[in-house]
Amino acid sequence: MQGIQYVTNEKGQRVAVIIDLKKYGELWEDFYDTLTARLRANEPRETLDSVKKRLRKQGKLDG
């Protein structure tokens, strides 16, 4: 596939990939966003109201 290169280890197993970002930049962004969401799936949640209260207290949000 043009624009995709695999990096292999000494056994010939694929261990990484090089992606042409000019050609596949948007696809990479989607992949990266999905990966980030999966990695953060088990992080503690905070409600929007608690975030707003905290930002107001810190003077970073009006109202």
N, C-alpha and C positions, 0 to 999 in steps of 0.2 A: 504494500500500500504506500503510495507516495505521501511524503510528509510525516511518516511514522518510521522510527528506527528502534529496534530492540537492543538492549544491552544484555549480554549473556555472561554467565559465570564460566569457570573453567570446565564445567560439565556440559556446557551448551544450553543450560536452562535460562529462560528469560527472567531477569531480575529487575529490570527497569525499562523505561521507554522514553524516547526523545520525540517530542511532538513539535511540528512546525506551527508556531503560534500565529504566523501570518495566515496560514491555511485553516487551522483548526482552533483559533483563539476562543471563539464563542463556545465551542464544544468543551474546551478545557475549563472555561469559567463555570459551566454547568456541572461538570465533573467535580471540580474543586468545591463548589457550593454544597453539593450533595455529600461529599466526603466530610466537610466541616460539620454539617448538620448531624451526620451519623456519629461523629466523634463527640459531639456535645449533647447527644440524646439523653444521657444520664446525669447531666449537670443539674444542680438545684434550680428550681424555677422561682421567679419573682413576679408578682402581679404588676400590672401597669400602674395601679394606684400607689403601690409602695415605691416604685421607681420615681414617680412624680413627686411624692412626699420627700423622698431623699434628695432629689435634685433641687426642690424648693428650699429645703433646709440648708443646702450648700450654696444657695444663691445662684444656681445655674439655670433656674426655670422661673419665669414670672407667673404670678397668679396664684 
